[in-house]
Amino acid sequence: MKLLAVDDARRRMLAEISAMPAEAVPLSQSIGRVLAEDVAAVRDQPPFAASAMDGWAMRGADTPGVLRIVGESAAGHGYEGQVGAGETVRIFTGAAVPAGCDAMVIQEDAERVGQTVRVPQVEAGHFIRPAGGDFKAGAALLARGQRIDPWRLSLAASAGRAKVAVYGRPRVALLSTGEEIVEAPAVPGPFQIYDSGAPALAKMIEGWGGQVSRAKPVRDELAAVIAALKSADADLVVTVGGASVGDHDLVRAAAGALGLSLKVESVNVRPGKPTFFGTLSDGRRMLGLPGNPASAFVCAEMFLRAILAAYQGAPTEPLTITARLAHDLPANGSREHWMRARLTYAEGGIAVRPYRDQDSSLVSVFAASDALMRRLAGAPAAAVGELVEVLPLSRA
Protein backbone atom coordinates (compact mmCIF):
# COMPACT_ATOMS: atom_id res chain seq x y z
CA MET A 1 0.00 0.00 0.00
CA LYS A 2 1.14 3.53 -0.75
CA LEU A 3 2.05 5.41 2.42
CA LEU A 4 1.17 9.10 2.56
CA ALA A 5 2.52 11.67 4.99
CA VAL A 6 -0.03 12.91 7.54
CA ASP A 7 -0.44 16.35 5.97
CA ASP A 8 -0.73 14.89 2.45
CA ALA A 9 -3.31 12.35 3.61
CA ARG A 10 -5.37 15.06 5.26
CA ARG A 11 -5.29 17.21 2.13
CA ARG A 12 -6.49 14.30 -0.02
CA MET A 13 -9.34 13.59 2.36
CA LEU A 14 -10.45 17.21 2.57
CA ALA A 15 -10.43 17.53 -1.23
CA GLU A 16 -13.37 15.12 -1.23
CA ILE A 17 -15.49 17.05 1.28
CA SER A 18 -17.90 19.90 0.58
CA ALA A 19 -19.70 22.00 3.17
CA MET A 20 -23.24 20.95 4.03
CA PRO A 21 -26.16 23.18 2.92
CA ALA A 22 -26.93 26.09 5.25
CA GLU A 23 -30.02 26.31 7.42
CA ALA A 24 -31.47 29.01 9.67
CA VAL A 25 -31.75 28.12 13.35
CA PRO A 26 -32.86 30.07 16.41
CA LEU A 27 -29.90 31.73 18.06
CA SER A 28 -30.68 29.87 21.29
CA GLN A 29 -30.10 26.57 19.45
CA SER A 30 -26.92 27.58 17.66
CA ILE A 31 -24.29 26.59 20.26
CA GLY A 32 -21.68 24.36 18.63
CA ARG A 33 -22.90 25.17 15.10
CA VAL A 34 -20.76 26.90 12.46
CA LEU A 35 -21.89 30.16 10.92
CA ALA A 36 -22.76 30.08 7.21
CA GLU A 37 -23.05 33.88 7.10
CA ASP A 38 -21.33 36.97 8.41
CA VAL A 39 -23.07 38.72 11.30
CA ALA A 40 -22.97 42.53 11.26
CA ALA A 41 -24.27 45.12 13.71
CA VAL A 42 -27.54 46.78 12.75
CA ARG A 43 -27.06 49.63 15.23
CA ASP A 44 -24.54 51.09 17.65
CA GLN A 45 -23.94 49.30 20.92
CA PRO A 46 -24.69 50.89 23.27
CA PRO A 47 -27.17 52.89 21.17
CA PHE A 48 -26.80 55.85 23.51
CA ALA A 49 -24.20 57.27 25.85
CA ALA A 50 -24.59 55.30 29.08
CA SER A 51 -23.50 55.56 32.67
CA ALA A 52 -20.77 53.18 33.80
CA MET A 53 -21.70 53.53 37.51
CA ASP A 54 -24.45 54.64 39.87
CA GLY A 55 -24.24 58.34 40.66
CA TRP A 56 -25.11 61.76 39.25
CA ALA A 57 -25.06 63.07 35.67
CA MET A 58 -24.22 66.69 34.91
CA ARG A 59 -22.14 68.98 32.74
CA GLY A 60 -18.45 68.70 33.51
CA ALA A 61 -18.20 72.48 33.24
CA ASP A 62 -20.51 72.84 36.30
CA THR A 63 -18.08 70.98 38.58
CA PRO A 64 -17.10 71.40 41.34
CA GLY A 65 -20.25 72.83 42.84
CA VAL A 66 -23.68 72.32 44.34
CA LEU A 67 -26.20 71.19 41.71
CA ARG A 68 -29.99 71.07 41.76
CA ILE A 69 -31.62 67.63 41.26
CA VAL A 70 -34.13 67.70 38.41
CA GLY A 71 -34.88 64.02 37.75
CA GLU A 72 -33.72 60.42 37.43
CA SER A 73 -32.42 58.15 34.66
CA ALA A 74 -32.56 54.37 35.15
CA ALA A 75 -31.85 51.48 32.79
CA GLY A 76 -34.78 51.27 30.41
CA HIS A 77 -36.31 54.49 31.74
CA GLY A 78 -34.27 57.49 30.72
CA TYR A 79 -34.68 61.14 31.67
CA GLU A 80 -36.32 62.78 28.67
CA GLY A 81 -35.72 66.44 29.52
CA GLN A 82 -32.75 68.69 28.83
CA VAL A 83 -30.34 69.18 31.73
CA GLY A 84 -29.26 72.79 32.01
CA ALA A 85 -26.54 74.73 33.82
CA GLY A 86 -26.33 73.97 37.55
CA GLU A 87 -28.62 70.93 37.25
CA THR A 88 -28.05 67.20 37.79
CA VAL A 89 -29.92 63.94 37.34
CA ARG A 90 -29.72 60.83 39.52
CA ILE A 91 -28.41 58.08 37.20
CA PHE A 92 -27.89 54.33 37.49
CA THR A 93 -25.50 51.92 35.81
CA GLY A 94 -26.40 51.33 32.17
CA ALA A 95 -28.92 54.16 32.04
CA ALA A 96 -28.90 56.68 29.18
CA VAL A 97 -27.02 59.91 29.88
CA PRO A 98 -29.58 62.75 29.67
CA ALA A 99 -29.32 65.41 26.99
CA GLY A 100 -27.05 68.23 28.11
CA CYS A 101 -24.85 66.01 30.33
CA ASP A 102 -21.32 64.98 29.45
CA ALA A 103 -20.00 63.58 32.74
CA MET A 104 -21.01 61.85 35.94
CA VAL A 105 -19.88 61.64 39.54
CA ILE A 106 -20.14 58.28 41.31
CA GLN A 107 -22.41 58.32 44.34
CA GLU A 108 -19.52 57.66 46.77
CA ASP A 109 -17.93 60.98 45.76
CA ALA A 110 -21.10 63.07 46.04
CA GLU A 111 -22.97 64.49 49.03
CA ARG A 112 -26.71 64.91 48.79
CA VAL A 113 -28.48 67.56 50.81
CA GLY A 114 -32.22 67.67 50.19
CA GLN A 115 -32.76 68.43 46.50
CA THR A 116 -29.16 69.39 45.88
CA VAL A 117 -25.89 67.49 45.47
CA ARG A 118 -22.36 68.68 46.17
CA VAL A 119 -19.92 67.20 43.61
CA PRO A 120 -16.17 67.40 43.05
CA GLN A 121 -14.57 68.44 39.80
CA VAL A 122 -14.71 65.92 36.96
CA GLU A 123 -13.78 66.11 33.30
CA ALA A 124 -16.17 65.62 30.39
CA GLY A 125 -16.58 61.90 29.66
CA HIS A 126 -15.93 60.85 33.26
CA PHE A 127 -17.57 57.41 33.81
CA ILE A 128 -19.53 57.76 30.54
CA ARG A 129 -19.72 54.87 28.08
CA PRO A 130 -19.97 56.52 24.66
CA ALA A 131 -22.61 55.52 22.13
CA GLY A 132 -21.09 52.80 19.93
CA GLY A 133 -18.32 52.18 22.43
CA ASP A 134 -18.62 48.41 21.96
CA PHE A 135 -19.34 48.44 18.23
CA LYS A 136 -20.82 50.69 15.55
CA ALA A 137 -23.70 50.01 13.16
CA GLY A 138 -22.42 48.02 10.20
CA ALA A 139 -19.41 46.64 12.07
CA ALA A 140 -18.46 43.03 11.31
CA LEU A 141 -19.09 41.07 14.51
CA LEU A 142 -18.80 37.41 13.53
CA ALA A 143 -17.50 35.79 10.36
CA ARG A 144 -18.72 32.82 8.36
CA GLY A 145 -16.85 29.71 9.49
CA GLN A 146 -16.76 30.63 13.18
CA ARG A 147 -18.25 28.13 15.60
CA ILE A 148 -20.86 29.59 17.96
CA ASP A 149 -19.96 29.41 21.63
CA PRO A 150 -21.72 31.21 24.52
CA TRP A 151 -19.59 34.35 24.07
CA ARG A 152 -20.25 34.58 20.33
CA LEU A 153 -23.91 33.86 20.95
CA SER A 154 -23.95 36.83 23.33
CA LEU A 155 -22.39 39.05 20.66
CA ALA A 156 -24.95 37.99 18.05
CA ALA A 157 -27.73 38.56 20.57
CA SER A 158 -26.42 42.06 21.28
CA ALA A 159 -26.77 42.73 17.56
CA GLY A 160 -30.46 41.84 17.73
CA ARG A 161 -30.23 38.50 15.93
CA ALA A 162 -32.96 35.99 16.72
CA LYS A 163 -31.79 33.50 14.07
CA VAL A 164 -28.51 32.75 12.32
CA ALA A 165 -27.61 30.74 9.23
CA VAL A 166 -25.41 27.75 10.05
CA TYR A 167 -24.05 24.84 8.08
CA GLY A 168 -25.84 21.53 8.41
CA ARG A 169 -24.43 18.83 10.65
CA PRO A 170 -22.99 15.83 8.78
CA ARG A 171 -24.53 12.45 9.46
CA VAL A 172 -21.89 9.95 10.57
CA ALA A 173 -22.39 6.19 10.80
CA LEU A 174 -19.95 4.56 13.23
CA LEU A 175 -19.28 0.85 12.80
CA SER A 176 -16.90 -1.29 14.84
CA THR A 177 -15.84 -4.74 13.69
CA GLY A 178 -14.23 -7.74 15.31
CA GLU A 179 -15.21 -10.97 17.01
CA GLU A 180 -13.11 -9.96 20.01
CA ILE A 181 -15.16 -6.96 21.18
CA VAL A 182 -18.30 -6.72 23.26
CA GLU A 183 -19.97 -3.74 24.86
CA ALA A 184 -20.99 -3.52 28.51
CA PRO A 185 -23.12 -4.76 30.17
CA ALA A 186 -22.55 -7.87 28.08
CA VAL A 187 -20.18 -10.37 29.68
CA PRO A 188 -17.05 -10.91 27.55
CA GLY A 189 -15.95 -14.42 26.67
CA PRO A 190 -12.51 -15.76 27.56
CA PHE A 191 -10.97 -14.25 24.41
CA GLN A 192 -12.97 -11.02 24.19
CA ILE A 193 -12.47 -7.43 25.38
CA TYR A 194 -14.79 -4.49 25.99
CA ASP A 195 -15.24 -2.02 23.14
CA SER A 196 -13.45 1.11 24.34
CA GLY A 197 -12.98 2.74 20.95
CA ALA A 198 -16.43 3.24 19.45
CA PRO A 199 -18.12 4.76 22.55
CA ALA A 200 -15.38 7.40 22.80
CA LEU A 201 -15.36 8.10 19.07
CA ALA A 202 -19.13 8.60 19.12
CA LYS A 203 -18.72 11.36 21.70
CA MET A 204 -15.85 12.89 19.74
CA ILE A 205 -18.04 13.04 16.65
CA GLU A 206 -20.87 14.69 18.58
CA GLY A 207 -18.46 17.18 20.14
CA TRP A 208 -17.10 18.06 16.70
CA GLY A 209 -20.58 18.76 15.33
CA GLY A 210 -21.56 15.47 13.70
CA GLN A 211 -24.82 13.55 14.07
CA VAL A 212 -23.67 10.06 14.94
CA SER A 213 -25.47 6.75 14.65
CA ARG A 214 -23.91 3.56 15.97
CA ALA A 215 -24.41 0.02 14.80
CA LYS A 216 -23.78 -3.03 16.93
CA PRO A 217 -20.29 -4.53 16.51
CA VAL A 218 -20.11 -6.49 13.27
CA ARG A 219 -18.75 -10.03 13.26
CA ASP A 220 -15.75 -10.92 11.10
CA GLU A 221 -17.69 -12.23 8.11
CA LEU A 222 -17.43 -10.52 4.74
CA ALA A 223 -21.17 -10.68 4.04
CA ALA A 224 -21.97 -9.18 7.47
CA VAL A 225 -19.52 -6.31 6.99
CA ILE A 226 -20.86 -5.61 3.48
CA ALA A 227 -24.42 -5.58 4.82
CA ALA A 228 -23.51 -3.23 7.66
CA LEU A 229 -21.73 -0.81 5.32
CA LYS A 230 -24.53 -0.94 2.79
CA SER A 231 -27.21 -0.11 5.37
CA ALA A 232 -25.32 2.82 6.93
CA ASP A 233 -27.44 5.88 6.10
CA ALA A 234 -24.90 8.68 6.41
CA ASP A 235 -22.76 11.27 4.69
CA LEU A 236 -19.65 9.72 6.23
CA VAL A 237 -19.11 6.12 7.28
CA VAL A 238 -16.43 5.63 9.95
CA THR A 239 -15.27 2.12 10.69
CA VAL A 240 -13.18 1.04 13.68
CA GLY A 241 -11.07 -2.08 13.24
CA GLY A 242 -10.51 -4.36 10.29
CA ALA A 243 -8.66 -1.61 8.39
CA SER A 244 -5.43 -3.54 7.84
CA VAL A 245 -4.76 -6.40 5.43
CA GLY A 246 -4.78 -9.46 7.72
CA ASP A 247 -6.94 -12.52 7.15
CA HIS A 248 -9.60 -11.17 9.52
CA ASP A 249 -9.42 -7.55 8.35
CA LEU A 250 -12.42 -7.45 6.04
CA VAL A 251 -13.43 -3.80 5.95
CA ARG A 252 -11.43 -2.87 2.85
CA ALA A 253 -12.71 -5.90 0.96
CA ALA A 254 -16.30 -5.16 1.99
CA ALA A 255 -15.95 -1.53 0.96
CA GLY A 256 -14.40 -2.65 -2.33
CA ALA A 257 -17.52 -4.72 -2.99
CA LEU A 258 -19.49 -1.48 -2.65
CA GLY A 259 -17.32 0.35 -5.16
CA LEU A 260 -14.85 2.08 -2.83
CA SER A 261 -12.53 4.47 -4.65
CA LEU A 262 -9.51 4.85 -2.38
CA LYS A 263 -8.03 8.34 -2.02
CA VAL A 264 -5.76 7.41 0.91
CA GLU A 265 -4.56 3.82 1.12
CA SER A 266 -2.41 4.11 4.23
CA VAL A 267 -0.69 6.79 6.31
CA ASN A 268 2.95 7.01 7.33
CA VAL A 269 2.03 7.65 10.96
CA ARG A 270 2.50 6.00 14.31
CA PRO A 271 0.06 4.96 15.60
CA GLY A 272 -2.50 4.53 12.83
CA LYS A 273 -0.72 3.30 9.72
CA PRO A 274 -3.72 1.26 8.37
CA THR A 275 -6.01 4.33 8.25
CA PHE A 276 -7.67 4.71 4.84
CA PHE A 277 -10.18 7.02 3.18
CA GLY A 278 -12.26 6.93 0.03
CA THR A 279 -15.63 7.35 -1.67
CA LEU A 280 -18.20 4.58 -2.09
CA SER A 281 -19.99 4.23 -5.41
CA ASP A 282 -23.14 5.89 -4.03
CA GLY A 283 -21.19 9.02 -2.98
CA ARG A 284 -20.83 8.33 0.72
CA ARG A 285 -17.39 9.07 2.11
CA MET A 286 -15.66 6.44 4.20
CA LEU A 287 -12.89 6.71 6.80
CA GLY A 288 -11.37 3.48 8.05
CA LEU A 289 -9.69 3.73 11.46
CA PRO A 290 -7.54 1.07 13.13
CA GLY A 291 -9.01 -1.01 15.93
CA ASN A 292 -6.46 -0.24 18.64
CA PRO A 293 -7.99 2.61 20.68
CA ALA A 294 -4.92 4.88 20.73
CA SER A 295 -4.47 4.45 16.98
CA ALA A 296 -8.13 5.26 16.38
CA PHE A 297 -8.09 8.29 18.69
CA VAL A 298 -4.88 9.75 17.25
CA CYS A 299 -6.18 9.40 13.70
CA ALA A 300 -9.54 10.83 14.74
CA GLU A 301 -7.68 13.93 15.95
CA MET A 302 -5.56 14.02 12.77
CA PHE A 303 -8.27 13.31 10.18
CA LEU A 304 -11.82 12.83 11.44
CA ARG A 305 -11.92 16.17 13.22
CA ALA A 306 -10.75 17.97 10.07
CA ILE A 307 -13.26 16.12 7.87
CA LEU A 308 -16.16 17.07 10.16
CA ALA A 309 -14.93 20.67 10.22
CA ALA A 310 -14.86 20.74 6.40
CA TYR A 311 -18.44 19.47 6.24
CA GLN A 312 -19.39 22.42 8.46
CA GLY A 313 -17.38 25.12 6.69
CA ALA A 314 -15.01 25.54 9.63
CA PRO A 315 -11.18 25.78 9.66
CA THR A 316 -9.61 22.36 9.23
CA GLU A 317 -5.96 22.77 10.27
CA PRO A 318 -5.04 21.34 13.70
CA LEU A 319 -4.25 24.13 16.16
CA THR A 320 -0.80 23.24 17.43
CA ILE A 321 1.50 25.08 19.80
CA THR A 322 5.19 24.88 20.65
CA ALA A 323 6.47 23.58 23.98
CA ARG A 324 9.81 22.67 25.50
CA LEU A 325 10.66 19.01 25.79
CA ALA A 326 10.79 17.80 29.41
CA HIS A 327 13.10 14.83 28.83
CA ASP A 328 15.47 13.49 26.19
CA LEU A 329 14.13 11.43 23.29
CA PRO A 330 15.96 9.07 20.93
CA ALA A 331 15.89 9.54 17.16
CA ASN A 332 12.54 8.81 15.55
CA GLY A 333 11.95 6.05 13.02
CA SER A 334 10.63 6.24 9.50
CA ARG A 335 7.05 7.05 10.51
CA GLU A 336 5.75 10.36 11.83
CA HIS A 337 4.96 9.80 15.51
CA TRP A 338 2.22 11.55 17.48
CA MET A 339 3.10 10.76 21.07
CA ARG A 340 0.64 10.94 23.97
CA ALA A 341 1.95 13.47 26.45
CA ARG A 342 1.28 15.78 29.41
CA LEU A 343 1.67 19.55 29.41
CA THR A 344 2.92 21.56 32.39
CA TYR A 345 2.67 25.31 32.73
CA ALA A 346 5.29 27.25 34.66
CA GLU A 347 6.86 30.69 34.74
CA GLY A 348 9.34 29.59 32.08
CA GLY A 349 6.60 28.62 29.64
CA ILE A 350 4.96 25.37 28.53
CA ALA A 351 6.75 22.04 28.85
CA VAL A 352 5.67 18.72 27.38
CA ARG A 353 6.48 15.28 28.75
CA PRO A 354 5.66 12.39 26.39
CA TYR A 355 4.85 9.11 28.08
CA ARG A 356 7.52 6.43 27.88
CA ASP A 357 5.09 3.68 26.89
CA GLN A 358 3.34 4.58 23.63
CA ASP A 359 1.75 1.17 22.96
CA SER A 360 -1.33 1.77 20.81
CA SER A 361 -3.56 -0.46 22.94
CA LEU A 362 -3.12 1.55 26.17
CA VAL A 363 -6.33 3.47 26.85
CA SER A 364 -5.04 4.44 30.31
CA VAL A 365 -2.17 6.44 28.79
CA PHE A 366 -4.52 8.31 26.47
CA ALA A 367 -6.89 9.10 29.34
CA ALA A 368 -3.99 10.59 31.31
CA SER A 369 -2.73 12.66 28.36
CA ASP A 370 -3.73 16.21 27.52
CA ALA A 371 -1.64 16.59 24.37
CA LEU A 372 -0.16 14.83 21.36
CA MET A 373 3.47 15.65 20.59
CA ARG A 374 4.60 15.50 16.98
CA ARG A 375 7.86 13.91 15.89
CA LEU A 376 8.53 14.01 12.17
CA ALA A 377 9.66 10.94 10.29
CA GLY A 378 13.41 10.51 10.66
CA ALA A 379 13.69 13.22 13.34
CA PRO A 380 17.08 13.14 15.13
CA ALA A 381 17.44 12.64 18.87
CA ALA A 382 15.99 15.52 20.89
CA ALA A 383 17.30 16.92 24.16
CA VAL A 384 15.59 18.47 27.17
CA GLY A 385 14.54 22.04 26.46
CA GLU A 386 14.19 21.71 22.68
CA LEU A 387 11.06 23.24 21.14
CA VAL A 388 8.60 20.71 19.74
CA GLU A 389 5.17 20.87 18.09
CA VAL A 390 2.24 19.91 20.28
CA LEU A 391 -1.49 19.44 19.69
CA PRO A 392 -3.37 20.17 22.94
CA LEU A 393 -6.32 17.86 23.60
CA SER A 394 -9.61 19.08 24.98
CA ARG A 395 -9.92 17.95 28.59
CA ALA A 396 -12.68 20.34 29.68
C-alpha positions in Angstrom: 0.0 0.0 0.0 1.1 3.5 -0.7 2.1 5.4 2.4 1.2 9.1 2.6 2.5 11.7 5.0 0.0 12.9 7.5 -0.4 16.3 6.0 -0.7 14.9 2.5 -3.3 12.3 3.6 -5.4 15.1 5.3 -5.3 17.2 2.1 -6.5 14.3 0.0 -9.3 13.6 2.4 -10.5 17.2 2.6 -10.4 17.5 -1.2 -13.4 15.1 -1.2 -15.5 17.0 1.3 -17.9 19.9 0.6 -19.7 22.0 3.2 -23.2 20.9 4.0 -26.2 23.2 2.9 -26.9 26.1 5.3 -30.0 26.3 7.4 -31.5 29.0 9.7 -31.7 28.1 13.3 -32.9 30.1 16.4 -29.9 31.7 18.1 -30.7 29.9 21.3 -30.1 26.6 19.4 -26.9 27.6 17.7 -24.3 26.6 20.3 -21.7 24.4 18.6 -22.9 25.2 15.1 -20.8 26.9 12.5 -21.9 30.2 10.9 -22.8 30.1 7.2 -23.0 33.9 7.1 -21.3 37.0 8.4 -23.1 38.7 11.3 -23.0 42.5 11.3 -24.3 45.1 13.7 -27.5 46.8 12.7 -27.1 49.6 15.2 -24.5 51.1 17.6 -23.9 49.3 20.9 -24.7 50.9 23.3 -27.2 52.9 21.2 -26.8 55.9 23.5 -24.2 57.3 25.9 -24.6 55.3 29.1 -23.5 55.6 32.7 -20.8 53.2 33.8 -21.7 53.5 37.5 -24.4 54.6 39.9 -24.2 58.3 40.7 -25.1 61.8 39.2 -25.1 63.1 35.7 -24.2 66.7 34.9 -22.1 69.0 32.7 -18.4 68.7 33.5 -18.2 72.5 33.2 -20.5 72.8 36.3 -18.1 71.0 38.6 -17.1 71.4 41.3 -20.3 72.8 42.8 -23.7 72.3 44.3 -26.2 71.2 41.7 -30.0 71.1 41.8 -31.6 67.6 41.3 -34.1 67.7 38.4 -34.9 64.0 37.7 -33.7 60.4 37.4 -32.4 58.1 34.7 -32.6 54.4 35.1 -31.8 51.5 32.8 -34.8 51.3 30.4 -36.3 54.5 31.7 -34.3 57.5 30.7 -34.7 61.1 31.7 -36.3 62.8 28.7 -35.7 66.4 29.5 -32.8 68.7 28.8 -30.3 69.2 31.7 -29.3 72.8 32.0 -26.5 74.7 33.8 -26.3 74.0 37.5 -28.6 70.9 37.3 -28.0 67.2 37.8 -29.9 63.9 37.3 -29.7 60.8 39.5 -28.4 58.1 37.2 -27.9 54.3 37.5 -25.5 51.9 35.8 -26.4 51.3 32.2 -28.9 54.2 32.0 -28.9 56.7 29.2 -27.0 59.9 29.9 -29.6 62.7 29.7 -29.3 65.4 27.0 -27.1 68.2 28.1 -24.8 66.0 30.3 -21.3 65.0 29.4 -20.0 63.6 32.7 -21.0 61.8 35.9 -19.9 61.6 39.5 -20.1 58.3 41.3 -22.4 58.3 44.3 -19.5 57.7 46.8 -17.9 61.0 45.8 -21.1 63.1 46.0 -23.0 64.5 49.0 -26.7 64.9 48.8 -28.5 67.6 50.8 -32.2 67.7 50.2 -32.8 68.4 46.5 -29.2 69.4 45.9 -25.9 67.5 45.5 -22.4 68.7 46.2 -19.9 67.2 43.6 -16.2 67.4 43.0 -14.6 68.4 39.8 -14.7 65.9 37.0 -13.8 66.1 33.3 -16.2 65.6 30.4 -16.6 61.9 29.7 -15.9 60.9 33.3 -17.6 57.4 33.8 -19.5 57.8 30.5 -19.7 54.9 28.1 -20.0 56.5 24.7 -22.6 55.5 22.1 -21.1 52.8 19.9 -18.3 52.2 22.4 -18.6 48.4 22.0 -19.3 48.4 18.2 -20.8 50.7 15.5 -23.7 50.0 13.2 -22.4 48.0 10.2 -19.4 46.6 12.1 -18.5 43.0 11.3 -19.1 41.1 14.5 -18.8 37.4 13.5 -17.5 35.8 10.4 -18.7 32.8 8.4 -16.8 29.7 9.5 -16.8 30.6 13.2 -18.3 28.1 15.6 -20.9 29.6 18.0 -20.0 29.4 21.6 -21.7 31.2 24.5 -19.6 34.3 24.1 -20.2 34.6 20.3 -23.9 33.9 21.0 -23.9 36.8 23.3 -22.4 39.0 20.7 -24.9 38.0 18.1 -27.7 38.6 20.6 -26.4 42.1 21.3 -26.8 42.7 17.6 -30.5 41.8 17.7 -30.2 38.5 15.9 -33.0 36.0 16.7 -31.8 33.5 14.1 -28.5 32.8 12.3 -27.6 30.7 9.2 -25.4 27.7 10.1 -24.0 24.8 8.1 -25.8 21.5 8.4 -24.4 18.8 10.6 -23.0 15.8 8.8 -24.5 12.4 9.5 -21.9 10.0 10.6 -22.4 6.2 10.8 -19.9 4.6 13.2 -19.3 0.9 12.8 -16.9 -1.3 14.8 -15.8 -4.7 13.7 -14.2 -7.7 15.3 -15.2 -11.0 17.0 -13.1 -10.0 20.0 -15.2 -7.0 21.2 -18.3 -6.7 23.3 -20.0 -3.7 24.9 -21.0 -3.5 28.5 -23.1 -4.8 30.2 -22.6 -7.9 28.1 -20.2 -10.4 29.7 -17.1 -10.9 27.5 -15.9 -14.4 26.7 -12.5 -15.8 27.6 -11.0 -14.3 24.4 -13.0 -11.0 24.2 -12.5 -7.4 25.4 -14.8 -4.5 26.0 -15.2 -2.0 23.1 -13.5 1.1 24.3 -13.0 2.7 20.9 -16.4 3.2 19.4 -18.1 4.8 22.6 -15.4 7.4 22.8 -15.4 8.1 19.1 -19.1 8.6 19.1 -18.7 11.4 21.7 -15.8 12.9 19.7 -18.0 13.0 16.7 -20.9 14.7 18.6 -18.5 17.2 20.1 -17.1 18.1 16.7 -20.6 18.8 15.3 -21.6 15.5 13.7 -24.8 13.5 14.1 -23.7 10.1 14.9 -25.5 6.8 14.7 -23.9 3.6 16.0 -24.4 0.0 14.8 -23.8 -3.0 16.9 -20.3 -4.5 16.5 -20.1 -6.5 13.3 -18.8 -10.0 13.3 -15.8 -10.9 11.1 -17.7 -12.2 8.1 -17.4 -10.5 4.7 -21.2 -10.7 4.0 -22.0 -9.2 7.5 -19.5 -6.3 7.0 -20.9 -5.6 3.5 -24.4 -5.6 4.8 -23.5 -3.2 7.7 -21.7 -0.8 5.3 -24.5 -0.9 2.8 -27.2 -0.1 5.4 -25.3 2.8 6.9 -27.4 5.9 6.1 -24.9 8.7 6.4 -22.8 11.3 4.7 -19.6 9.7 6.2 -19.1 6.1 7.3 -16.4 5.6 10.0 -15.3 2.1 10.7 -13.2 1.0 13.7 -11.1 -2.1 13.2 -10.5 -4.4 10.3 -8.7 -1.6 8.4 -5.4 -3.5 7.8 -4.8 -6.4 5.4 -4.8 -9.5 7.7 -6.9 -12.5 7.1 -9.6 -11.2 9.5 -9.4 -7.6 8.4 -12.4 -7.5 6.0 -13.4 -3.8 6.0 -11.4 -2.9 2.8 -12.7 -5.9 1.0 -16.3 -5.2 2.0 -15.9 -1.5 1.0 -14.4 -2.7 -2.3 -17.5 -4.7 -3.0 -19.5 -1.5 -2.6 -17.3 0.3 -5.2 -14.9 2.1 -2.8 -12.5 4.5 -4.6 -9.5 4.9 -2.4 -8.0 8.3 -2.0 -5.8 7.4 0.9 -4.6 3.8 1.1 -2.4 4.1 4.2 -0.7 6.8 6.3 3.0 7.0 7.3 2.0 7.6 11.0 2.5 6.0 14.3 0.1 5.0 15.6 -2.5 4.5 12.8 -0.7 3.3 9.7 -3.7 1.3 8.4 -6.0 4.3 8.2 -7.7 4.7 4.8 -10.2 7.0 3.2 -12.3 6.9 0.0 -15.6 7.3 -1.7 -18.2 4.6 -2.1 -20.0 4.2 -5.4 -23.1 5.9 -4.0 -21.2 9.0 -3.0 -20.8 8.3 0.7 -17.4 9.1 2.1 -15.7 6.4 4.2 -12.9 6.7 6.8 -11.4 3.5 8.0 -9.7 3.7 11.5 -7.5 1.1 13.1 -9.0 -1.0 15.9 -6.5 -0.2 18.6 -8.0 2.6 20.7 -4.9 4.9 20.7 -4.5 4.5 17.0 -8.1 5.3 16.4 -8.1 8.3 18.7 -4.9 9.8 17.3 -6.2 9.4 13.7 -9.5 10.8 14.7 -7.7 13.9 15.9 -5.6 14.0 12.8 -8.3 13.3 10.2 -11.8 12.8 11.4 -11.9 16.2 13.2 -10.7 18.0 10.1 -13.3 16.1 7.9 -16.2 17.1 10.2 -14.9 20.7 10.2 -14.9 20.7 6.4 -18.4 19.5 6.2 -19.4 22.4 8.5 -17.4 25.1 6.7 -15.0 25.5 9.6 -11.2 25.8 9.7 -9.6 22.4 9.2 -6.0 22.8 10.3 -5.0 21.3 13.7 -4.3 24.1 16.2 -0.8 23.2 17.4 1.5 25.1 19.8 5.2 24.9 20.7 6.5 23.6 24.0 9.8 22.7 25.5 10.7 19.0 25.8 10.8 17.8 29.4 13.1 14.8 28.8 15.5 13.5 26.2 14.1 11.4 23.3 16.0 9.1 20.9 15.9 9.5 17.2 12.5 8.8 15.6 11.9 6.0 13.0 10.6 6.2 9.5 7.0 7.1 10.5 5.8 10.4 11.8 5.0 9.8 15.5 2.2 11.6 17.5 3.1 10.8 21.1 0.6 10.9 24.0 2.0 13.5 26.5 1.3 15.8 29.4 1.7 19.5 29.4 2.9 21.6 32.4 2.7 25.3 32.7 5.3 27.2 34.7 6.9 30.7 34.7 9.3 29.6 32.1 6.6 28.6 29.6 5.0 25.4 28.5 6.8 22.0 28.8 5.7 18.7 27.4 6.5 15.3 28.7 5.7 12.4 26.4 4.8 9.1 28.1 7.5 6.4 27.9 5.1 3.7 26.9 3.3 4.6 23.6 1.8 1.2 23.0 -1.3 1.8 20.8 -3.6 -0.5 22.9 -3.1 1.6 26.2 -6.3 3.5 26.9 -5.0 4.4 30.3 -2.2 6.4 28.8 -4.5 8.3 26.5 -6.9 9.1 29.3 -4.0 10.6 31.3 -2.7 12.7 28.4 -3.7 16.2 27.5 -1.6 16.6 24.4 -0.2 14.8 21.4 3.5 15.6 20.6 4.6 15.5 17.0 7.9 13.9 15.9 8.5 14.0 12.2 9.7 10.9 10.3 13.4 10.5 10.7 13.7 13.2 13.3 17.1 13.1 15.1 17.4 12.6 18.9 16.0 15.5 20.9 17.3 16.9 24.2 15.6 18.5 27.2 14.5 22.0 26.5 14.2 21.7 22.7 11.1 23.2 21.1 8.6 20.7 19.7 5.2 20.9 18.1 2.2 19.9 20.3 -1.5 19.4 19.7 -3.4 20.2 22.9 -6.3 17.9 23.6 -9.6 19.1 25.0 -9.9 18.0 28.6 -12.7 20.3 29.7 
